[in-house]
Amino acid sequence: MLRPTRGRVVDRPAAVGWVPERFPADQPFTVAQYPAAMGRVAGPAGPAAGRAAADWVERLGLAPFRGVRVAR
């Protein structure tokens, strides 16, 4: 990311998201761990993040891959 050299941000929403152009494949997370970790950034804390992530892993049909590292 580049640091801005001029300008300003006005009327910014309370929550701002960022989606990288390329997914950083060297993540140390498994399929089950990644959504829980990202959820803790801006979502529920502690065990609630883990439960929500587990629900999404199931809903998205990723349960057979929950222990696989994201890079794979």
C-alpha distances in whole Angstrom, upper triangle without the diagonal:
4,7,9,12,15,16,17,17,20,22,19,21,21,19,16,15,11,12,10,11,13,14,14,17,18,18,21,23,25,26,28,25,22,23,25,22,19,22,23,19,21,24,27,27,29,32,31,28,29,32,30,28,31,33,30,30,34,33,31,33,31,34,35,31,31,31,29,25,23,22,25
4,6,9,12,13,15,15,19,21,19,21,22,21,17,17,14,15,13,14,16,18,17,21,21,22,25,26,29,30,31,29,26,26,28,25,23,25,26,22,23,27,30,30,32,35,34,31,33,36,33,31,35,36,33,33,37,36,34,37,35,37,39,35,34,35,33,29,26,26,29
4,6,9,11,12,13,17,20,18,20,21,20,17,17,15,17,16,17,19,21,20,24,24,24,27,28,31,32,33,30,27,28,29,26,24,26,26,22,23,27,30,30,32,35,35,31,34,36,34,33,36,37,34,35,39,38,36,39,37,39,41,37,36,37,35,32,29,28,32
4,6,7,9,11,14,17,16,19,20,20,17,18,16,18,18,19,21,23,23,27,27,27,30,31,34,34,35,33,30,30,31,28,26,28,28,24,24,28,31,32,34,37,36,33,36,38,36,34,38,39,36,37,40,39,38,40,39,41,43,40,39,39,38,34,31,31,35
4,7,10,13,16,19,19,22,23,23,20,21,20,22,21,22,24,26,26,30,30,30,33,34,37,38,39,36,33,34,35,32,29,31,31,27,28,31,35,35,38,41,40,37,39,42,39,38,42,42,40,41,44,43,41,44,42,45,47,43,42,43,41,38,35,34,38
4,7,10,13,17,17,20,22,22,20,21,20,23,23,23,26,28,28,32,33,32,35,36,39,39,40,38,35,35,36,33,30,32,32,28,28,32,35,36,38,41,40,37,40,42,40,39,42,43,40,42,45,44,42,45,44,46,48,45,44,45,43,40,37,37,40
4,7,10,13,14,17,19,20,18,20,19,22,22,23,26,28,29,33,33,33,36,36,39,39,40,37,34,34,35,32,29,31,31,27,27,30,33,34,37,40,39,36,39,41,38,38,41,42,39,41,44,42,41,44,43,45,47,44,43,44,43,40,37,37,40
4,6,10,10,14,16,17,15,18,18,21,22,23,26,28,28,32,33,32,35,35,38,37,38,36,33,32,33,30,27,29,28,25,24,27,31,32,35,38,36,34,37,39,36,35,39,39,37,39,42,40,39,42,41,44,46,43,42,43,42,39,36,36,40
4,7,7,10,12,13,12,15,15,19,20,22,25,26,27,31,32,30,33,33,36,35,35,33,30,29,30,28,25,26,26,22,21,24,27,29,32,35,33,31,34,35,33,32,36,36,34,36,39,37,36,39,38,41,43,41,39,41,40,37,34,35,38
4,5,9,12,14,13,16,17,21,23,24,28,29,30,33,34,33,36,35,38,37,37,35,32,30,31,30,26,27,27,23,22,24,28,29,33,35,33,31,35,36,33,33,37,37,34,37,39,38,37,40,40,42,45,42,41,42,42,39,36,37,40
4,6,9,12,12,15,17,20,23,25,28,29,30,34,35,33,36,35,37,36,36,34,31,29,30,29,25,25,26,22,20,23,26,28,31,34,31,30,33,34,31,31,35,34,32,35,37,35,35,39,38,40,43,41,40,41,41,39,36,37,40
4,7,8,8,11,14,17,19,22,25,25,27,30,31,29,32,31,33,32,32,30,27,26,26,25,22,22,22,19,17,19,23,24,28,30,28,26,30,31,28,28,32,31,29,32,34,32,32,35,35,37,40,38,36,38,37,35,32,33,36
4,5,6,10,13,16,19,22,24,25,26,29,31,28,31,29,31,30,30,28,25,23,24,23,20,19,20,17,14,16,20,22,25,28,25,23,27,28,24,25,29,28,26,29,31,29,29,33,32,34,37,35,34,36,35,33,30,32,35
4,7,10,13,17,20,23,25,25,26,29,30,27,29,28,30,29,28,26,24,22,22,21,18,17,17,14,11,14,17,19,22,25,22,21,24,25,22,23,27,26,25,28,30,28,28,32,31,33,36,34,32,34,34,32,30,32,34
4,7,10,13,17,20,22,21,22,25,26,24,26,24,26,25,24,23,20,18,19,17,14,14,14,11,9,11,14,17,20,22,20,18,21,23,20,20,24,23,21,24,27,25,25,28,28,30,33,31,29,31,31,29,26,28,31
4,7,10,13,16,19,18,20,23,24,22,24,23,25,24,24,22,19,18,19,17,14,14,15,12,10,13,16,18,22,24,22,19,22,24,21,21,24,24,22,24,27,25,24,28,27,29,32,30,28,30,29,27,24,26,29
4,7,10,13,15,15,16,19,21,19,21,20,22,21,21,20,16,15,16,15,11,12,14,11,9,12,16,18,21,23,21,18,20,22,19,18,22,22,19,21,24,23,21,25,24,26,29,26,25,27,26,24,21,22,25
4,6,9,12,12,13,17,18,17,20,19,21,20,21,19,16,15,17,15,12,14,15,12,12,15,18,20,22,24,23,19,22,23,20,19,23,23,20,21,25,23,22,25,23,26,28,25,24,26,25,22,19,20,23
4,6,8,9,11,14,16,15,18,17,19,18,19,18,15,14,17,15,12,14,16,14,14,16,20,21,23,25,23,20,21,23,20,18,22,22,19,19,23,22,19,22,21,24,26,23,22,24,22,20,16,17,20
4,5,6,8,12,14,13,17,17,19,18,20,19,15,15,18,16,13,16,18,16,17,19,22,23,25,27,26,22,23,25,23,20,23,24,21,21,24,24,21,23,22,25,26,23,23,24,22,19,15,15,18
4,7,9,12,15,15,19,19,21,20,22,21,18,18,21,20,17,20,22,19,20,22,26,27,29,30,29,25,26,28,25,23,26,26,23,23,26,25,22,24,23,26,27,24,24,25,23,20,17,16,19
4,6,9,11,12,16,16,18,17,20,19,16,17,20,18,16,19,21,19,21,23,26,27,28,29,28,24,25,27,25,22,24,25,22,21,25,24,21,23,21,24,24,21,22,22,20,17,13,12,15
4,6,9,9,13,13,14,14,16,16,12,14,17,15,13,17,19,17,19,20,23,24,25,26,25,21,22,24,22,19,21,22,19,18,22,21,18,20,18,21,21,18,18,19,16,13,10,9,12
4,6,6,10,11,13,14,17,15,12,14,17,15,13,17,18,17,19,21,23,24,24,25,25,22,22,24,23,19,22,24,21,19,23,23,21,22,19,22,22,18,18,18,16,12,9,8,12
4,5,9,10,11,12,15,14,12,14,17,15,15,18,20,19,21,23,25,25,25,26,26,22,21,24,23,19,21,23,20,18,22,23,20,20,17,20,20,16,16,16,13,9,7,5,8
4,6,9,11,13,16,14,12,15,17,15,15,19,20,19,22,23,25,24,24,25,26,22,21,24,24,20,22,24,22,20,24,25,22,23,19,21,21,17,17,16,13,9,8,6,10
4,5,8,10,12,10,8,12,13,11,12,15,16,16,19,20,21,21,20,21,22,18,18,21,20,17,18,21,19,17,21,22,20,21,17,19,19,15,14,14,12,8,7,7,10
4,7,10,12,9,9,12,13,11,13,16,16,16,20,20,21,20,19,20,21,18,17,20,20,16,18,21,19,17,21,23,21,21,18,18,18,15,13,12,10,7,8,8,11
4,7,8,5,5,9,10,8,10,13,14,15,18,18,18,18,17,17,18,15,13,16,16,13,14,17,16,14,17,19,17,18,14,15,15,12,10,9,8,6,6,8,10
4,5,5,6,9,10,10,12,14,15,17,19,19,19,19,17,17,18,15,13,15,15,12,12,15,14,11,14,17,15,15,11,11,12,8,6,5,5,4,5,8,9
4,6,6,7,9,11,12,13,15,17,19,18,18,19,18,17,17,14,12,14,13,10,10,12,11,8,11,13,11,11,8,9,10,6,5,6,6,6,5,9,10
4,6,6,7,9,11,12,13,16,17,16,16,16,15,13,14,11,8,10,10,7,7,10,9,7,10,12,11,12,9,8,10,8,5,7,8,9,9,13,13
4,6,5,6,9,10,11,13,15,14,14,14,13,12,13,10,8,11,11,8,9,12,11,10,13,15,14,15,12,12,14,11,8,8,10,9,9,12,14
4,5,5,6,8,10,11,13,13,14,14,14,14,14,11,10,13,12,8,10,13,11,10,14,15,14,15,12,13,15,12,10,11,11,9,8,11,13
4,5,5,6,9,10,11,10,11,12,13,13,12,8,8,10,8,5,8,10,8,8,12,13,12,14,12,13,15,13,11,13,13,12,11,14,16
4,6,5,6,9,11,9,9,9,9,9,9,5,5,8,7,5,8,10,10,10,13,14,14,16,14,14,17,15,12,13,14,14,13,16,18
4,5,5,7,10,10,10,10,10,11,11,8,8,12,11,9,12,14,13,13,17,18,17,19,16,17,19,17,14,15,15,14,13,15,18
4,5,5,7,8,10,11,12,13,12,9,10,13,11,9,13,14,12,13,17,17,16,19,16,18,20,18,15,17,17,15,13,16,18
4,5,6,5,6,8,10,11,9,6,8,10,8,7,11,12,11,13,16,16,16,18,17,18,21,19,16,18,19,18,16,19,21
4,6,5,6,5,7,10,9,6,9,11,10,10,13,15,14,16,18,19,19,22,20,20,23,21,18,19,20,19,18,20,23
4,6,8,8,11,13,13,10,12,15,13,13,16,18,16,18,21,21,21,23,21,23,25,23,20,21,22,20,18,20,23
4,7,9,12,14,12,10,13,15,13,13,17,17,16,18,21,20,20,24,22,23,26,24,22,23,24,22,20,23,26
4,7,10,11,9,7,11,12,9,10,14,14,13,16,18,18,19,22,21,21,25,23,20,22,23,22,20,24,26
4,7,8,6,5,9,10,8,10,13,13,14,16,18,18,19,22,21,21,24,23,20,22,24,23,22,25,27
4,7,6,5,8,10,10,11,14,15,16,18,20,20,22,24,22,22,25,24,20,22,23,22,22,25,27
4,5,6,7,9,10,11,13,15,16,17,19,21,22,23,22,21,24,22,19,20,22,21,21,24,26
4,5,5,6,9,10,11,12,14,15,17,18,20,21,20,18,22,21,17,18,21,21,21,25,26
4,5,5,6,8,10,11,12,14,15,16,18,20,19,18,22,21,18,19,22,22,21,25,26
4,5,5,6,9,10,11,12,14,15,16,18,17,17,20,19,15,17,19,19,18,22,23
4,6,5,6,9,10,10,12,14,15,17,15,14,17,16,12,14,16,17,17,20,21
4,5,5,6,9,10,11,12,14,16,15,13,17,17,13,16,18,19,19,23,23
4,5,5,6,9,10,11,12,14,14,14,17,17,14,17,19,19,18,22,23
4,5,5,6,9,10,10,12,11,11,14,13,10,13,15,15,14,18,19
4,5,5,6,9,10,11,10,8,12,12,9,12,14,15,15,19,19
4,6,5,6,9,10,10,10,13,14,12,15,17,18,17,21,21
4,5,5,6,8,8,9,13,13,11,14,16,17,15,19,19
4,6,5,6,5,6,9,9,7,11,12,14,13,16,16
4,5,5,6,5,9,10,9,13,14,17,16,19,19
4,6,8,9,12,13,12,16,17,19,17,21,20
4,6,8,11,11,11,15,15,16,15,18,17
4,6,8,9,10,13,14,16,15,18,16
4,6,5,6,10,10,12,11,14,13
4,5,5,9,10,13,13,16,15
4,6,8,9,12,13,16,13
4,6,5,8,9,12,10
4,6,8,9,13,12
4,7,9,12,11
4,6,8,7
4,5,6
4,5
4
